[in-house]
Amino acid sequence: MKILGLEAISEAVGECIASRYFLAGIGAVAGVILLSKLLKQNKPILVGVTKEVISFKDWLGTSIAEGQEFWQDVTAEAKHLYKLDVEKKLEILQKQQEVLQKIKAAL
């Protein structure tokens, strides 16, 4: 490994760790440090984006709640109308039974 003078480091480690894993580890640490600095520089942007995400989440929750309430109302009305239809049909059947009994009694 002659990249960036890492030959001495590789020998010091004793080649216990494969050189590609060693480089990956160094890259990961450098990436974390770089990311940390970038995040600190862009904090106002991140705060704004986070605020918009929170706003969207609240809007979405409200919209879902309103939609859910709407469908609960629709379902309740449909059940009520169905119950009224069943009661009307039952009433008609009872009247038909009474008429049939009167006809049987007359025969």
DSSP file (Angstrom, degrees, kcal/mol; ACC not computed):
  #  RESIDUE AA STRUCTURE BP1 BP2  ACC     N-H-->O    O-->H-N    N-H-->O    O-->H-N    TCO  KAPPA ALPHA  PHI   PSI    X-CA   Y-CA   Z-CA
    1    1 A M              0   0    0      0, 0.0     9,-0.2     0, 0.0     7,-0.0   0.000 360.0 360.0 360.0 106.1    0.0    0.0    0.0
    2    2 A K    >   +     0   0    0      4,-0.1     3,-0.6     5,-0.1     2,-0.5   0.182 360.0 123.5-112.1  15.9    1.8    3.1   -1.2
    3    3 A I  G >  S-     0   0    0      1,-0.2     3,-1.7     2,-0.1     4,-0.0  -0.678  90.0 -18.0 -83.1 125.4   -1.2    5.4   -1.2
    4    4 A L  G 3  S-     0   0    0     -2,-0.5    -1,-0.2     1,-0.3    -2,-0.0   0.762 119.5 -64.8  54.8  30.8   -0.8    8.5    0.9
    5    5 A G  G X  S+     0   0    0     -3,-0.6     3,-0.5     1,-0.1     4,-0.5   0.796  95.7 137.9  67.2  28.1    2.1    7.0    2.9
    6    6 A L  T <>  +     0   0    0     -3,-1.7     4,-2.8     1,-0.2     5,-0.2   0.470  45.7  88.9 -84.9  -0.8   -0.1    4.4    4.4
    7    7 A E  H 3> S+     0   0    0      1,-0.2     4,-2.2     2,-0.2    -1,-0.2   0.926  88.8  47.3 -62.3 -43.2    2.6    1.7    3.9
    8    8 A A  H <> S+     0   0    0     -3,-0.5     4,-2.1     1,-0.2    -1,-0.2   0.884 112.5  49.7 -65.7 -37.9    4.0    2.5    7.3
    9    9 A I  H  > S+     0   0    0     -4,-0.5     4,-2.3     2,-0.2    -1,-0.2   0.910 109.3  51.8 -66.7 -41.4    0.6    2.4    9.0
   10   10 A S  H  X>S+     0   0    0     -4,-2.8     5,-1.9     1,-0.2     4,-0.9   0.901 111.1  47.2 -62.4 -40.3   -0.2   -0.9    7.3
   11   11 A E  H  <5S+     0   0    0     -4,-2.2    -1,-0.2     1,-0.2    -2,-0.2   0.885 110.8  52.5 -68.1 -36.6    3.1   -2.4    8.6
   12   12 A A  H  <5S+     0   0    0     -4,-2.1    -2,-0.2     1,-0.2    -1,-0.2   0.877 107.3  51.1 -66.7 -37.1    2.4   -1.0   12.1
   13   13 A V  H ><5S-     0   0    0     -4,-2.3     3,-0.6    -5,-0.1    -1,-0.2   0.746 111.9-127.3 -71.4 -21.6   -1.0   -2.6   12.1
   14   14 A G  T 3<5 -     0   0    0     -4,-0.9    -3,-0.2     1,-0.2    -2,-0.1   0.732  47.5 -79.6  84.5  22.5    0.7   -5.8   11.2
   15   15 A E  T 3 <S+     0   0    0     -5,-1.9    -1,-0.2     1,-0.1    -4,-0.1   0.750  97.3 130.8  54.4  24.0   -1.5   -6.5    8.2
   16   16 A C    <   +     0   0    0     -3,-0.6     2,-0.5    -6,-0.2    -1,-0.1   0.861  67.3  50.7 -70.1 -35.6   -4.1   -7.8   10.6
   17   17 A I  S    S-     0   0    0     -7,-0.2    -1,-0.1     2,-0.0    -2,-0.1  -0.880 100.7-110.7-105.3 132.3   -6.7   -5.7    9.0
   18   18 A A    >>  -     0   0    0     -2,-0.5     4,-2.0     1,-0.1     3,-0.6  -0.325  27.3-122.3 -59.9 142.3   -7.0   -5.9    5.2
   19   19 A S  H 3> S+     0   0    0      1,-0.3     4,-2.6     2,-0.2     5,-0.2   0.831 109.8  55.9 -60.7 -33.7   -5.9   -2.7    3.6
   20   20 A R  H 3> S+     0   0    0      1,-0.2     4,-2.1     2,-0.2    -1,-0.3   0.873 108.5  47.5 -69.3 -33.6   -9.2   -2.1    1.9
   21   21 A Y  H <> S+     0   0    0     -3,-0.6     4,-2.3     2,-0.2    -1,-0.2   0.870 110.9  52.3 -71.1 -35.8  -11.1   -2.3    5.2
   22   22 A F  H  X S+     0   0    0     -4,-2.0     4,-2.2     2,-0.2    -2,-0.2   0.931 111.8  45.5 -63.6 -45.4   -8.5    0.0    6.8
   23   23 A L  H  X S+     0   0    0     -4,-2.6     4,-2.7     1,-0.2    -2,-0.2   0.881 111.1  53.5 -65.0 -38.0   -9.0    2.6    3.9
   24   24 A A  H  X S+     0   0    0     -4,-2.1     4,-2.4     2,-0.2    -1,-0.2   0.897 108.7  49.9 -63.6 -39.5  -12.8    2.1    4.2
   25   25 A G  H  X S+     0   0    0     -4,-2.3     4,-2.3     2,-0.2    -2,-0.2   0.913 111.4  47.5 -64.4 -43.5  -12.6    2.9    7.9
   26   26 A I  H  X S+     0   0    0     -4,-2.2     4,-2.6     1,-0.2    -2,-0.2   0.914 112.6  50.3 -63.6 -42.1  -10.5    6.0    7.3
   27   27 A G  H  X S+     0   0    0     -4,-2.7     4,-2.6     1,-0.2    -2,-0.2   0.888 109.4  51.2 -62.5 -39.5  -13.0    7.1    4.6
   28   28 A A  H  X S+     0   0    0     -4,-2.4     4,-2.3     2,-0.2    -2,-0.2   0.920 111.5  46.6 -65.1 -43.5  -15.9    6.6    7.0
   29   29 A V  H  X S+     0   0    0     -4,-2.3     4,-2.3     2,-0.2    -2,-0.2   0.930 113.9  48.1 -64.1 -44.7  -14.3    8.7    9.7
   30   30 A A  H  X S+     0   0    0     -4,-2.6     4,-2.7     1,-0.2    -2,-0.2   0.897 111.0  52.2 -62.7 -39.2  -13.4   11.4    7.1
   31   31 A G  H  X S+     0   0    0     -4,-2.6     4,-2.9     2,-0.2    -1,-0.2   0.903 108.9  49.2 -63.0 -41.9  -17.0   11.3    5.8
   32   32 A V  H  X S+     0   0    0     -4,-2.3     4,-2.3     2,-0.2    -2,-0.2   0.915 113.0  47.0 -64.4 -42.7  -18.5   11.7    9.2
   33   33 A I  H  X S+     0   0    0     -4,-2.3     4,-2.0     2,-0.2    -2,-0.2   0.932 114.9  46.1 -64.6 -45.0  -16.2   14.7   10.0
   34   34 A L  H  X S+     0   0    0     -4,-2.7     4,-2.5     1,-0.2    -2,-0.2   0.914 112.8  49.9 -63.9 -43.1  -17.0   16.3    6.6
   35   35 A L  H  X S+     0   0    0     -4,-2.9     4,-2.6     1,-0.2    -1,-0.2   0.895 108.4  53.6 -62.6 -39.8  -20.7   15.6    7.0
   36   36 A S  H  X S+     0   0    0     -4,-2.3     4,-2.0     1,-0.2    -1,-0.2   0.920 110.8  45.9 -61.1 -44.1  -20.7   17.2   10.4
   37   37 A K  H  X S+     0   0    0     -4,-2.0     4,-1.9     2,-0.2    -2,-0.2   0.907 113.0  49.7 -66.7 -40.8  -19.1   20.4    9.1
   38   38 A L  H  X S+     0   0    0     -4,-2.5     4,-1.8     1,-0.2    -2,-0.2   0.900 110.1  50.9 -64.4 -40.1  -21.5   20.6    6.2
   39   39 A L  H  < S+     0   0    0     -4,-2.6    -1,-0.2     1,-0.2    -2,-0.2   0.888 109.0  50.9 -65.8 -38.1  -24.5   20.1    8.5
   40   40 A K  H >< S+     0   0    0     -4,-2.0     3,-0.9     1,-0.2    -1,-0.2   0.884 111.2  48.5 -66.1 -37.1  -23.3   22.9   10.8
   41   41 A Q  H 3< S+     0   0    0     -4,-1.9    -1,-0.2     1,-0.2    -2,-0.2   0.831 116.2  43.2 -71.0 -30.9  -22.8   25.3    7.8
   42   42 A N  T 3X S+     0   0    0     -4,-1.8     4,-2.3     1,-0.2    -1,-0.2   0.056  75.1 121.3-104.0  24.6  -26.3   24.4    6.4
   43   43 A K  H <> S+     0   0    0     -3,-0.9     4,-2.7     1,-0.2     5,-0.2   0.892  72.0  53.7 -58.2 -44.1  -28.2   24.5    9.7
   44   44 A P  H  > S+     0   0    0      0, 0.0     4,-2.2     0, 0.0    -1,-0.2   0.900 110.5  48.0 -59.6 -38.4  -30.6   27.3    8.6
   45   45 A I  H  > S+     0   0    0     -3,-0.2     4,-2.6     2,-0.2    -2,-0.2   0.930 112.3  48.8 -65.5 -44.2  -31.6   25.3    5.6
   46   46 A L  H  X S+     0   0    0     -4,-2.3     4,-2.6     1,-0.2    -1,-0.2   0.882 110.1  51.5 -63.8 -38.2  -32.0   22.1    7.6
   47   47 A V  H  X S+     0   0    0     -4,-2.7     4,-2.4     2,-0.2    -1,-0.2   0.925 111.4  47.8 -63.9 -43.7  -34.2   24.0   10.2
   48   48 A G  H  X S+     0   0    0     -4,-2.2     4,-2.1    -5,-0.2    -2,-0.2   0.915 113.0  47.5 -63.0 -43.8  -36.4   25.3    7.3
   49   49 A V  H  X S+     0   0    0     -4,-2.6     4,-2.3     2,-0.2    -2,-0.2   0.919 112.2  49.9 -64.0 -43.1  -36.7   21.9    5.7
   50   50 A T  H  X S+     0   0    0     -4,-2.6     4,-2.4     1,-0.2    -2,-0.2   0.894 108.8  52.9 -62.9 -39.8  -37.6   20.3    9.1
   51   51 A K  H  X S+     0   0    0     -4,-2.4     4,-2.4     1,-0.2    -1,-0.2   0.913 110.0  48.1 -60.9 -42.9  -40.2   23.0    9.7
   52   52 A E  H  X S+     0   0    0     -4,-2.1     4,-2.7     2,-0.2    -2,-0.2   0.877 109.6  52.5 -66.6 -37.5  -41.8   22.2    6.4
   53   53 A V  H  X S+     0   0    0     -4,-2.3     4,-2.5     2,-0.2    -2,-0.2   0.923 110.8  47.3 -63.2 -43.6  -41.8   18.5    7.1
   54   54 A I  H  X S+     0   0    0     -4,-2.4     4,-2.4     2,-0.2    -2,-0.2   0.916 112.3  50.0 -63.3 -42.9  -43.5   19.1   10.4
   55   55 A S  H  X S+     0   0    0     -4,-2.4     4,-2.4     1,-0.2    -2,-0.2   0.916 111.7  48.1 -61.4 -43.6  -46.1   21.4    8.7
   56   56 A F  H  X S+     0   0    0     -4,-2.7     4,-3.0     2,-0.2     5,-0.2   0.904 110.0  52.5 -63.6 -41.8  -46.7   18.7    6.1
   57   57 A K  H  X S+     0   0    0     -4,-2.5     4,-2.4     1,-0.2    -2,-0.2   0.915 110.9  47.1 -61.3 -43.3  -47.1   16.1    8.7
   58   58 A D  H  X S+     0   0    0     -4,-2.4     4,-2.3     2,-0.2    -2,-0.2   0.922 113.4  48.2 -64.0 -44.0  -49.7   18.2   10.6
   59   59 A W  H  X S+     0   0    0     -4,-2.4     4,-2.7     1,-0.2    -2,-0.2   0.920 112.3  49.2 -61.8 -44.1  -51.6   18.9    7.3
   60   60 A L  H  X S+     0   0    0     -4,-3.0     4,-2.6     1,-0.2     5,-0.2   0.915 110.6  50.1 -63.7 -42.9  -51.6   15.3    6.4
   61   61 A G  H  X S+     0   0    0     -4,-2.4     4,-2.2    -5,-0.2    -1,-0.2   0.906 112.5  47.4 -61.1 -42.1  -52.9   14.2    9.8
   62   62 A T  H  X S+     0   0    0     -4,-2.3     4,-2.6     2,-0.2    -2,-0.2   0.917 112.1  49.7 -65.0 -43.9  -55.7   16.8    9.6
   63   63 A S  H  X S+     0   0    0     -4,-2.7     4,-2.5     1,-0.2    -2,-0.2   0.905 111.6  48.4 -63.0 -41.6  -56.6   15.8    6.1
   64   64 A I  H  X S+     0   0    0     -4,-2.6     4,-2.7     2,-0.2    -1,-0.2   0.913 111.4  50.3 -65.2 -41.9  -56.7   12.1    7.1
   65   65 A A  H  X S+     0   0    0     -4,-2.2     4,-2.4     2,-0.2    -2,-0.2   0.913 111.8  47.7 -63.3 -42.1  -58.8   12.9   10.2
   66   66 A E  H  X S+     0   0    0     -4,-2.6     4,-2.4     2,-0.2    -2,-0.2   0.918 113.2  48.2 -64.7 -42.7  -61.3   14.9    8.1
   67   67 A G  H  X S+     0   0    0     -4,-2.5     4,-2.4     2,-0.2    -2,-0.2   0.902 111.1  50.4 -63.1 -40.8  -61.5   12.2    5.5
   68   68 A Q  H  X S+     0   0    0     -4,-2.7     4,-2.1     2,-0.2    -2,-0.2   0.915 110.5  49.2 -64.2 -42.7  -62.0    9.6    8.1
   69   69 A E  H  X S+     0   0    0     -4,-2.4     4,-2.2     2,-0.2    -2,-0.2   0.909 109.9  52.5 -62.9 -41.8  -64.8   11.6    9.7
   70   70 A F  H  X S+     0   0    0     -4,-2.4     4,-2.4     1,-0.2    -2,-0.2   0.935 111.1  45.7 -58.7 -47.7  -66.5   12.1    6.3
   71   71 A W  H  X S+     0   0    0     -4,-2.4     4,-2.4     1,-0.2    -1,-0.2   0.820 109.7  54.7 -70.3 -29.7  -66.5    8.3    5.6
   72   72 A Q  H  X S+     0   0    0     -4,-2.1     4,-2.4     2,-0.2    -1,-0.2   0.908 109.6  48.0 -66.3 -40.5  -67.8    7.6    9.1
   73   73 A D  H  X S+     0   0    0     -4,-2.2     4,-2.5     2,-0.2    -2,-0.2   0.927 111.9  49.2 -63.0 -45.2  -70.7    9.9    8.4
   74   74 A V  H  X S+     0   0    0     -4,-2.4     4,-2.5     1,-0.2    -2,-0.2   0.922 112.5  48.0 -60.7 -44.5  -71.4    8.3    5.0
   75   75 A T  H  X S+     0   0    0     -4,-2.4     4,-2.5     1,-0.2    -1,-0.2   0.910 111.0  50.5 -63.9 -42.7  -71.3    4.8    6.6
   76   76 A A  H  X S+     0   0    0     -4,-2.4     4,-2.1     1,-0.2    -1,-0.2   0.915 112.0  47.4 -62.7 -42.7  -73.6    5.9    9.4
   77   77 A E  H  X S+     0   0    0     -4,-2.5     4,-2.6     2,-0.2     5,-0.2   0.915 111.5  50.7 -64.3 -42.1  -76.1    7.4    6.9
   78   78 A A  H  X S+     0   0    0     -4,-2.5     4,-2.4     1,-0.2    -2,-0.2   0.910 110.5  49.0 -63.1 -41.8  -76.0    4.3    4.7
   79   79 A K  H  X S+     0   0    0     -4,-2.5     4,-2.4     2,-0.2    -1,-0.2   0.906 111.5  50.0 -63.3 -40.9  -76.6    2.0    7.7
   80   80 A H  H  X S+     0   0    0     -4,-2.1     4,-2.2     2,-0.2    -2,-0.2   0.932 112.0  46.5 -63.7 -46.1  -79.6    4.2    8.8
   81   81 A L  H  X S+     0   0    0     -4,-2.6     4,-2.3     1,-0.2    -1,-0.2   0.884 111.7  52.0 -64.2 -38.1  -81.1    4.1    5.3
   82   82 A Y  H  X S+     0   0    0     -4,-2.4     4,-2.5    -5,-0.2    -1,-0.2   0.922 108.8  50.5 -63.0 -43.6  -80.6    0.4    5.1
   83   83 A K  H  X S+     0   0    0     -4,-2.4     4,-2.3     1,-0.2    -2,-0.2   0.903 109.9  50.3 -61.6 -41.6  -82.3   -0.1    8.4
   84   84 A L  H  X S+     0   0    0     -4,-2.2     4,-2.3     2,-0.2    -1,-0.2   0.907 110.1  50.4 -62.8 -41.7  -85.3    2.0    7.2
   85   85 A D  H  X S+     0   0    0     -4,-2.3     4,-2.4     2,-0.2    -2,-0.2   0.917 110.5  49.1 -61.9 -43.4  -85.5   -0.1    4.1
   86   86 A V  H  X S+     0   0    0     -4,-2.5     4,-2.4     1,-0.2    -1,-0.2   0.911 110.8  50.4 -63.5 -41.9  -85.5   -3.3    6.0
   87   87 A E  H  X S+     0   0    0     -4,-2.3     4,-2.3     2,-0.2    -1,-0.2   0.900 110.5  49.6 -63.3 -40.6  -88.2   -2.0    8.4
   88   88 A K  H  X S+     0   0    0     -4,-2.3     4,-2.4     2,-0.2    -2,-0.2   0.924 112.0  48.0 -63.3 -44.0  -90.4   -1.0    5.4
   89   89 A K  H  X S+     0   0    0     -4,-2.4     4,-2.4     1,-0.2    -2,-0.2   0.895 111.6  50.4 -63.8 -39.6  -90.0   -4.4    3.8
   90   90 A L  H  X S+     0   0    0     -4,-2.4     4,-2.3     2,-0.2    -1,-0.2   0.904 109.7  50.5 -64.2 -41.2  -90.8   -6.1    7.1
   91   91 A E  H  X S+     0   0    0     -4,-2.3     4,-2.2     2,-0.2    -2,-0.2   0.908 110.3  49.7 -63.1 -42.6  -93.9   -3.9    7.4
   92   92 A I  H  X S+     0   0    0     -4,-2.4     4,-2.3     1,-0.2    -2,-0.2   0.915 110.5  50.4 -62.9 -43.0  -95.0   -4.8    3.9
   93   93 A L  H  X S+     0   0    0     -4,-2.4     4,-2.3     1,-0.2    -2,-0.2   0.893 109.2  51.3 -62.7 -39.6  -94.5   -8.5    4.6
   94   94 A Q  H  X S+     0   0    0     -4,-2.3     4,-2.2     2,-0.2    -1,-0.2   0.910 110.3  48.7 -64.2 -41.5  -96.6   -8.2    7.8
   95   95 A K  H  X S+     0   0    0     -4,-2.2     4,-2.4     2,-0.2    -2,-0.2   0.894 110.4  51.4 -64.8 -39.0  -99.4   -6.6    5.9
   96   96 A Q  H  X S+     0   0    0     -4,-2.3     4,-2.6     2,-0.2    -2,-0.2   0.905 108.8  51.5 -63.3 -40.2  -99.3   -9.3    3.3
   97   97 A Q  H  X S+     0   0    0     -4,-2.3     4,-2.4     2,-0.2    -2,-0.2   0.921 109.7  49.6 -61.2 -44.1  -99.5  -11.9    6.0
   98   98 A E  H  X S+     0   0    0     -4,-2.2     4,-2.2     2,-0.2    -2,-0.2   0.911 111.2  48.9 -62.0 -42.7 -102.6  -10.2    7.5
   99   99 A V  H  X S+     0   0    0     -4,-2.4     4,-2.3     1,-0.2    -2,-0.2   0.921 111.3  49.8 -63.9 -43.4 -104.2  -10.1    4.0
  100  100 A L  H  X S+     0   0    0     -4,-2.6     4,-2.5     1,-0.2    -2,-0.2   0.892 110.1  50.5 -62.6 -39.9 -103.5  -13.8    3.5
  101  101 A Q  H  X S+     0   0    0     -4,-2.4     4,-2.4     2,-0.2    -1,-0.2   0.891 110.1  49.9 -65.9 -38.3 -104.9  -14.7    6.9
  102  102 A K  H  X S+     0   0    0     -4,-2.2     4,-1.8     2,-0.2    -2,-0.2   0.898 111.3  49.1 -65.3 -39.6 -108.1  -12.7    6.1
  103  103 A I  H  X S+     0   0    0     -4,-2.3     4,-1.3     2,-0.2    -2,-0.2   0.918 111.9  48.4 -65.5 -42.6 -108.4  -14.5    2.7
  104  104 A K  H  < S+     0   0    0     -4,-2.5     3,-0.3     1,-0.2    -2,-0.2   0.900 111.4  50.4 -62.9 -40.4 -107.9  -17.9    4.4
  105  105 A A  H  < S+     0   0    0     -4,-2.4    -1,-0.2     1,-0.2    -2,-0.2   0.848 108.6  52.5 -67.1 -32.7 -110.5  -17.1    7.0
  106  106 A A  H  <        0   0    0     -4,-1.8    -1,-0.2     1,-0.2    -2,-0.2   0.751 360.0 360.0 -75.1 -23.2 -113.0  -16.0    4.3
  107  107 A L     <        0   0    0     -4,-1.3    -1,-0.2    -3,-0.3    -2,-0.2   0.483 360.0 360.0 -81.4 360.0 -112.6  -19.3    2.5
